[in-house]
Amino acid sequence: MVTDELLQARNFVYPDMTASEFNAILADTLARTDPTNPNAIDPADLTVQEKAVLEASYRFQFEYSKLVIEREMGIQVTGAAVSGAPERIDATREIIQFFDYISGGYSGTGAGYPGAFGYLTPGENDRVYLAPNMSFDFSLVGFNGMTPEQAEATWLAEFAALTANGRLCCFKVDAMQ
C-alpha cells in the first residue's frame, strides 16, 4: 500500500494524486495486467497515467516480473538483485517482500549497506540481504571505461584480496542444471 509520504519521497510524476487515488488505480491496473490471468491485457495498452502508476509500483516491477519470468522460463525465482544507485531502506523493504533474498544496489562508502551479509536489521530476519563488497561489472565497464578484460582483471584482483585470509567458503555456487 503506497502512502502519501512515499509518493512525495519518490517524486511521482502526478504530484496532485493522493495515495488513495494511486492505490485505486494500481489495484485496478494490476488486476487487468496480472500475468497469472489468461485474459490479462498487455501493459502497453494502458493509459499514460496507468503506466506511470505501474512503473512506480514495486509490485509490478518485482513481483509481476518474477511471475512472468517463472512462467516463461519454467524456473522458480527466489531472489533478486537491485543494481545501480543506492536504494533507501523503505525501497528495499518494498522489494524484498517478494523474494527469499535480495542482493542490494551500490554499497560503496557512504551509500547502501556496505558489506551487509545477513538481514536488513536484527529484527527483520525472515529474508536475507546481501550487499556486494566488490565493484560492479557495469560500473567498471560503463562508468570507468574498462574493457571486459580489464574489468575481469579488476574483479579477480578484488576477489583475491577479499579471500586472501579465508579458509572456508561462505557460499557454494552450483552450475545451473
Backbone as CSV, one residue per row, in Angstrom:
resi,resn,N_x,N_y,N_z,CA_x,CA_y,CA_z,C_x,C_y,C_z
1,MET,0.838,-1.168,0.000,0.000,0.000,0.000,0.891,1.241,0.000
2,VAL,0.732,2.092,-0.981,1.515,3.318,-1.096,0.911,4.391,-0.198
3,THR,1.778,5.155,0.458,1.333,6.255,1.316,1.634,7.583,0.627
4,ASP,0.983,8.648,1.106,1.253,9.986,0.562,2.729,10.329,0.733
5,GLU,3.298,9.935,1.865,4.710,10.190,2.154,5.617,9.525,1.119
6,LEU,5.316,8.285,0.783,6.125,7.560,-0.190,5.996,8.179,-1.575
7,LEU,4.793,8.593,-1.958,4.612,9.252,-3.251,5.469,10.513,-3.332
8,GLN,5.478,11.305,-2.282,6.269,12.534,-2.266,7.753,12.219,-2.305
9,ALA,8.179,11.221,-1.552,9.597,10.853,-1.499,10.104,10.369,-2.857
10,ARG,9.229,9.744,-3.627,9.640,9.201,-4.927,9.431,10.200,-6.053
11,ASN,8.976,11.438,-5.732,8.734,12.473,-6.746,7.878,11.945,-7.891
12,PHE,6.736,11.377,-7.533,5.838,10.776,-8.516,5.413,11.816,-9.540
13,VAL,5.297,11.393,-10.793,5.048,12.277,-11.921,3.705,13.020,-11.825
14,TYR,2.753,12.514,-11.076,1.465,13.185,-10.877,1.412,13.695,-9.440
15,PRO,1.996,14.882,-9.161,2.131,15.347,-7.775,0.810,15.613,-7.058
16,ASP,-0.280,15.816,-7.808,-1.570,16.087,-7.163,-2.336,14.810,-6.821
17,MET,-1.830,13.677,-7.229,-2.516,12.414,-6.954,-2.291,12.015,-5.497
18,THR,-3.371,11.636,-4.831,-3.246,11.172,-3.445,-2.888,9.691,-3.434
19,ALA,-2.454,9.234,-2.289,-2.113,7.820,-2.159,-3.335,6.938,-2.403
20,SER,-4.501,7.362,-1.933,-5.692,6.534,-2.137,-6.044,6.457,-3.620
21,GLU,-5.870,7.551,-4.363,-6.111,7.510,-5.809,-5.085,6.599,-6.498
22,PHE,-3.838,6.737,-6.103,-2.765,5.898,-6.647,-3.074,4.426,-6.407
23,ASN,-3.416,4.095,-5.163,-3.683,2.701,-4.805,-4.886,2.135,-5.551
24,ALA,-5.909,2.964,-5.777,-7.087,2.503,-6.522,-6.711,2.207,-7.976
25,ILE,-5.966,3.119,-8.600,-5.524,2.905,-9.984,-4.610,1.687,-10.049
26,LEU,-3.711,1.573,-9.080,-2.775,0.454,-9.062,-3.514,-0.885,-8.930
27,ALA,-4.452,-0.967,-8.005,-5.188,-2.220,-7.801,-5.928,-2.630,-9.072
28,ASP,-6.589,-1.664,-9.705,-7.329,-1.940,-10.937,-6.383,-2.358,-12.063
29,THR,-5.289,-1.634,-12.200,-4.339,-1.899,-13.276,-3.645,-3.245,-13.077
30,LEU,-3.265,-3.549,-11.833,-2.630,-4.841,-11.564,-3.583,-5.989,-11.865
31,ALA,-4.845,-5.821,-11.512,-5.829,-6.875,-11.787,-5.983,-7.093,-13.293
32,ARG,-5.967,-6.012,-14.052,-6.160,-6.120,-15.502,-4.921,-6.606,-16.241
33,THR,-3.728,-6.491,-15.623,-2.492,-6.908,-16.290,-1.838,-8.111,-15.615
34,ASP,-2.517,-8.728,-14.684,-1.961,-9.836,-13.900,-1.494,-10.962,-14.817
35,PRO,-0.192,-11.304,-14.777,0.317,-12.335,-15.681,-0.220,-13.735,-15.396
36,THR,-0.849,-13.941,-14.244,-1.450,-15.246,-13.968,-2.860,-15.338,-14.542
37,ASN,-3.374,-14.233,-15.051,-4.710,-14.175,-15.629,-4.600,-14.391,-17.143
38,PRO,-5.195,-15.444,-17.679,-5.088,-15.697,-19.121,-5.755,-14.607,-19.967
39,ASN,-6.629,-13.803,-19.376,-7.298,-12.728,-20.103,-6.670,-11.359,-19.842
40,ALA,-5.476,-11.354,-19.296,-4.820,-10.090,-18.966,-4.559,-9.270,-20.218
41,ILE,-4.636,-7.943,-20.036,-4.308,-7.065,-21.157,-2.812,-6.775,-21.140
42,ASP,-2.302,-6.381,-22.263,-0.887,-6.026,-22.389,-0.680,-4.669,-21.714
43,PRO,0.327,-4.541,-20.847,0.588,-3.243,-20.223,0.800,-2.118,-21.230
44,ALA,1.186,-2.452,-22.459,1.364,-1.425,-23.491,0.035,-0.752,-23.848
45,ASP,-1.075,-1.419,-23.548,-2.392,-0.874,-23.876,-2.962,0.030,-22.786
46,LEU,-2.229,0.263,-21.726,-2.700,1.106,-20.626,-2.583,2.581,-20.977
47,THR,-3.307,3.415,-20.219,-3.189,4.858,-20.405,-1.837,5.330,-19.882
48,VAL,-1.460,6.539,-20.229,-0.192,7.106,-19.770,-0.158,7.148,-18.242
49,GLN,-1.274,7.541,-17.629,-1.340,7.609,-16.169,-1.235,6.215,-15.543
50,GLU,-1.927,5.242,-16.104,-1.853,3.875,-15.587,-0.424,3.320,-15.706
51,LYS,0.230,3.609,-16.822,1.616,3.164,-16.996,2.530,3.809,-15.952
52,ALA,2.318,5.086,-15.677,3.139,5.780,-14.679,2.941,5.170,-13.295
53,VAL,1.701,4.836,-12.967,1.418,4.202,-11.674,2.094,2.833,-11.600
54,LEU,1.977,2.050,-12.678,2.619,0.732,-12.686,4.130,0.844,-12.548
55,GLU,4.714,1.772,-13.280,6.165,1.925,-13.237,6.647,2.366,-11.861
56,ALA,5.792,3.041,-11.114,6.147,3.479,-9.763,5.903,2.386,-8.727
57,SER,5.329,1.294,-9.155,4.940,0.225,-8.239,6.007,-0.852,-8.142
58,TYR,6.468,-1.112,-6.945,7.420,-2.197,-6.735,6.763,-3.545,-7.028
59,ARG,5.479,-3.650,-6.764,4.786,-4.906,-7.032,4.886,-5.251,-8.520
60,PHE,4.656,-4.278,-9.377,4.738,-4.542,-10.816,6.184,-4.816,-11.224
61,GLN,7.103,-3.992,-10.719,8.497,-4.130,-11.126,9.127,-5.426,-10.646
62,PHE,8.723,-5.901,-9.488,9.399,-7.066,-8.930,8.521,-8.316,-8.860
63,GLU,7.359,-8.248,-8.232,6.551,-9.459,-8.124,6.031,-9.908,-9.488
64,TYR,5.477,-8.987,-10.267,4.909,-9.398,-11.546,5.991,-9.826,-12.525
65,SER,7.121,-9.131,-12.519,8.200,-9.565,-13.411,8.695,-10.953,-12.991
66,LYS,8.734,-11.209,-11.690,9.121,-12.528,-11.188,8.151,-13.586,-11.726
67,LEU,6.851,-13.309,-11.658,5.853,-14.261,-12.141,5.985,-14.516,-13.640
68,VAL,6.254,-13.465,-14.405,6.411,-13.619,-15.852,7.657,-14.442,-16.162
69,ILE,8.760,-14.158,-15.479,9.991,-14.926,-15.690,9.762,-16.397,-15.344
70,GLU,9.110,-16.652,-14.215,8.840,-18.039,-13.823,7.980,-18.746,-14.865
71,ARG,6.955,-18.053,-15.323,6.048,-18.653,-16.303,6.757,-18.897,-17.635
72,GLU,7.463,-17.911,-18.132,8.067,-18.004,-19.464,9.297,-18.903,-19.494
73,MET,10.058,-18.944,-18.400,11.287,-19.737,-18.395,11.133,-21.073,-17.682
74,GLY,10.006,-21.254,-16.990,9.776,-22.512,-16.295,10.715,-22.741,-15.129
75,ILE,11.109,-21.664,-14.460,12.007,-21.769,-13.310,11.378,-21.077,-12.107
76,GLN,11.879,-21.388,-10.929,11.427,-20.702,-9.725,12.425,-19.591,-9.408
77,VAL,11.925,-18.367,-9.265,12.770,-17.220,-8.934,12.636,-16.970,-7.440
78,THR,13.734,-17.076,-6.715,13.688,-16.905,-5.256,14.379,-15.642,-4.785
79,GLY,15.154,-15.000,-5.650,15.891,-13.817,-5.229,15.938,-12.779,-6.321
80,ALA,16.437,-11.615,-5.954,16.554,-10.513,-6.905,17.815,-9.728,-6.617
81,ALA,18.269,-9.023,-7.625,19.404,-8.118,-7.473,18.951,-6.726,-7.873
82,VAL,19.312,-5.753,-7.081,18.993,-4.362,-7.373,20.312,-3.688,-7.729
83,SER,20.442,-3.331,-8.976,21.706,-2.742,-9.421,21.644,-1.224,-9.367
84,GLY,22.786,-0.618,-9.508,22.842,0.824,-9.654,22.953,1.585,-8.366
85,ALA,22.288,2.718,-8.327,22.397,3.662,-7.222,21.922,3.044,-5.913
86,PRO,22.366,3.606,-4.809,21.940,3.055,-3.522,20.431,3.204,-3.340
87,GLU,19.817,2.170,-2.794,18.391,2.239,-2.517,18.173,2.656,-1.063
88,ARG,17.007,3.182,-0.815,16.639,3.546,0.548,16.055,2.308,1.230
89,ILE,16.114,2.276,2.555,15.641,1.092,3.269,14.150,0.850,3.033
90,ASP,13.347,1.915,2.856,11.920,1.690,2.583,11.737,1.031,1.218
91,ALA,12.572,1.397,0.249,12.500,0.752,-1.063,12.944,-0.702,-0.963
92,THR,13.993,-0.958,-0.196,14.477,-2.322,-0.009,13.389,-3.193,0.611
93,ARG,12.691,-2.650,1.596,11.602,-3.406,2.241,10.475,-3.705,1.258
94,GLU,10.177,-2.765,0.375,9.125,-2.977,-0.624,9.521,-4.091,-1.602
95,ILE,10.786,-4.119,-1.989,11.258,-5.092,-2.976,11.411,-6.484,-2.370
96,ILE,12.040,-6.577,-1.216,12.411,-7.873,-0.643,11.199,-8.724,-0.261
97,GLN,10.037,-8.095,-0.089,8.850,-8.865,0.320,8.463,-9.941,-0.697
98,PHE,8.937,-9.830,-1.936,8.569,-10.787,-2.970,9.589,-11.917,-3.140
99,PHE,10.671,-11.888,-2.348,11.764,-12.831,-2.545,12.271,-13.382,-1.216
100,ASP,13.058,-14.456,-1.307,13.722,-15.006,-0.130,14.980,-14.216,0.201
101,TYR,15.592,-13.634,-0.830,16.805,-12.849,-0.613,16.907,-11.760,-1.674
102,ILE,17.718,-10.773,-1.389,17.984,-9.705,-2.339,19.452,-9.325,-2.227
103,SER,20.045,-9.087,-3.376,21.393,-8.540,-3.428,21.210,-7.065,-3.717
104,GLY,21.681,-6.228,-2.814,21.402,-4.795,-2.891,22.164,-4.064,-3.960
105,GLY,21.785,-2.806,-4.103,22.422,-1.937,-5.082,23.795,-1.499,-4.622
106,TYR,24.277,-0.467,-5.213,25.618,0.033,-4.923,25.807,0.203,-3.426
107,SER,26.902,-0.273,-2.910,27.129,-0.201,-1.468,28.543,0.265,-1.147
108,GLY,28.976,1.289,-1.841,30.286,1.859,-1.550,30.228,2.706,-0.300
109,THR,31.358,3.236,0.098,31.422,4.070,1.294,30.434,5.217,1.168
110,GLY,29.571,5.348,2.171,28.571,6.412,2.189,27.303,6.088,1.437
111,ALA,27.159,4.879,0.941,25.969,4.514,0.175,25.574,3.076,0.481
112,GLY,24.289,2.824,0.445,23.803,1.457,0.641,24.171,0.936,2.017
113,TYR,24.415,-0.350,2.076,24.736,-1.020,3.329,26.011,-1.828,3.104
114,PRO,27.191,-1.164,3.044,28.425,-1.872,2.672,28.691,-3.116,3.512
115,GLY,28.985,-4.204,2.812,29.354,-5.444,3.474,28.244,-6.114,4.244
116,ALA,26.997,-5.732,4.005,25.876,-6.322,4.742,25.587,-7.710,4.186
117,PHE,25.862,-8.695,4.979,25.554,-10.068,4.624,24.708,-10.618,5.756
118,GLY,23.434,-10.776,5.529,22.557,-11.265,6.580,21.158,-10.719,6.427
119,TYR,20.788,-9.796,7.307,19.431,-9.243,7.322,19.490,-7.729,7.251
120,LEU,18.359,-7.122,6.866,18.310,-5.658,6.828,18.563,-5.067,8.207
121,THR,17.894,-5.608,9.194,18.087,-5.197,10.583,17.981,-6.460,11.443
122,PRO,18.441,-6.422,12.671,18.336,-7.622,13.517,16.905,-8.141,13.669
123,GLY,15.918,-7.243,13.628,14.534,-7.666,13.786,13.871,-8.150,12.510
124,GLU,14.515,-7.956,11.369,13.944,-8.359,10.084,14.726,-9.559,9.562
125,ASN,14.489,-10.712,10.169,15.299,-11.883,9.855,14.554,-12.976,9.088
126,ASP,13.489,-12.605,8.382,12.765,-13.609,7.602,13.260,-13.686,6.158
127,ARG,14.095,-12.728,5.749,14.663,-12.715,4.404,16.110,-12.250,4.486
128,VAL,16.919,-12.680,3.528,18.350,-12.372,3.555,18.660,-11.190,2.639
129,TYR,19.536,-10.310,3.120,20.008,-9.167,2.350,21.517,-9.296,2.179
130,LEU,21.973,-9.192,0.955,23.400,-9.267,0.656,23.821,-7.982,-0.044
131,ALA,24.812,-7.297,0.469,25.340,-6.112,-0.192,26.688,-6.469,-0.806
132,PRO,26.857,-6.173,-2.066,28.125,-6.524,-2.703,29.283,-5.752,-2.075
133,ASN,30.405,-6.410,-1.956,31.595,-5.747,-1.452,32.696,-5.777,-2.505
134,MET,32.253,-5.876,-3.752,33.153,-5.827,-4.903,32.581,-4.829,-5.908
135,SER,33.411,-4.381,-6.804,32.955,-3.463,-7.852,31.945,-4.158,-8.750
136,PHE,31.022,-3.389,-9.298,30.052,-3.919,-10.246,30.677,-3.969,-11.638
137,ASP,30.367,-5.018,-12.387,30.890,-5.117,-13.742,30.405,-3.949,-14.599
138,PHE,29.120,-3.582,-14.479,28.615,-2.494,-15.314,29.211,-1.152,-14.903
139,SER,29.629,-0.995,-13.657,30.300,0.242,-13.238,31.718,0.283,-13.806
140,LEU,32.400,-0.844,-13.738,33.763,-0.894,-14.257,33.802,-0.605,-15.760
141,VAL,32.849,-1.172,-16.489,32.827,-1.002,-17.942,32.131,0.306,-18.324
142,GLY,30.907,0.501,-17.820,30.103,1.639,-18.243,30.560,2.989,-17.714
143,PHE,31.057,3.021,-16.492,31.428,4.302,-15.900,32.929,4.523,-15.823
144,ASN,33.682,3.438,-15.645,35.136,3.577,-15.563,35.814,3.362,-16.911
145,GLY,35.036,2.988,-17.918,35.556,2.854,-19.276,36.485,1.672,-19.490
146,MET,36.400,0.664,-18.639,37.265,-0.509,-18.810,36.731,-1.416,-19.904
147,THR,37.637,-2.163,-20.490,37.226,-3.214,-21.407,36.741,-4.388,-20.554
148,PRO,36.026,-5.337,-21.151,35.636,-6.516,-20.371,36.843,-7.233,-19.763
149,GLU,37.927,-7.271,-20.496,39.134,-7.930,-19.986,39.706,-7.188,-18.775
150,GLN,39.711,-5.847,-18.831,40.199,-5.056,-17.698,39.286,-5.224,-16.490
151,ALA,37.980,-5.236,-16.744,37.023,-5.415,-15.649,37.210,-6.787,-15.006
152,GLU,37.416,-7.808,-15.817,37.648,-9.153,-15.279,38.907,-9.179,-14.415
153,ALA,39.969,-8.536,-14.887,41.216,-8.496,-14.119,41.002,-7.764,-12.789
154,THR,40.233,-6.685,-12.808,39.938,-5.949,-11.579,39.142,-6.827,-10.620
155,TRP,38.140,-7.525,-11.153,37.333,-8.421,-10.314,38.190,-9.514,-9.697
156,LEU,39.040,-10.124,-10.491,39.896,-11.192,-9.980,40.825,-10.678,-8.885
157,ALA,41.358,-9.461,-9.064,42.231,-8.876,-8.042,41.438,-8.576,-6.764
158,GLU,40.243,-8.024,-6.912,39.400,-7.746,-5.736,39.032,-9.041,-5.017
159,PHE,38.651,-10.055,-5.784,38.276,-11.341,-5.184,39.454,-11.947,-4.435
160,ALA,40.633,-11.892,-5.036,41.825,-12.434,-4.387,42.102,-11.700,-3.075
161,ALA,41.947,-10.376,-3.081,42.183,-9.596,-1.854,41.144,-9.925,-0.781
162,LEU,39.896,-10.095,-1.187,38.824,-10.386,-0.230,38.929,-11.785,0.372
163,THR,39.483,-12.704,-0.378,39.535,-14.091,0.086,40.929,-14.531,0.526
164,ALA,41.886,-13.617,0.524,43.276,-13.965,0.828,43.442,-14.639,2.184
165,ASN,42.657,-14.234,3.175,42.813,-14.787,4.516,41.717,-15.779,4.885
166,GLY,40.889,-16.118,3.914,39.786,-17.034,4.194,40.194,-18.479,3.981
167,ARG,39.680,-19.327,4.843,39.958,-20.752,4.704,38.706,-21.547,4.331
168,LEU,37.539,-20.900,4.434,36.288,-21.607,4.218,35.365,-20.768,3.358
169,CYS,34.739,-21.388,2.383,33.775,-20.679,1.532,32.546,-20.287,2.342
170,CYS,32.032,-19.124,2.055,30.758,-18.703,2.650,29.598,-19.221,1.814
171,PHE,29.792,-19.295,0.514,28.743,-19.697,-0.401,29.293,-20.732,-1.362
172,LYS,28.468,-21.689,-1.694,28.815,-22.655,-2.728,27.901,-22.394,-3.901
173,VAL,28.455,-22.176,-5.057,27.671,-21.891,-6.243,27.713,-23.109,-7.143
174,ASP,26.568,-23.699,-7.396,26.471,-24.843,-8.295,26.061,-24.372,-9.673
175,ALA,26.544,-25.035,-10.687,26.135,-24.720,-12.049,24.650,-25.027,-12.203
176,MET,23.974,-24.229,-13.041,22.544,-24.473,-13.284,22.362,-25.793,-14.016
177,GLN,21.338,-26.504,-13.655,21.056,-27.804,-14.277,20.468,-27.601,-15.657
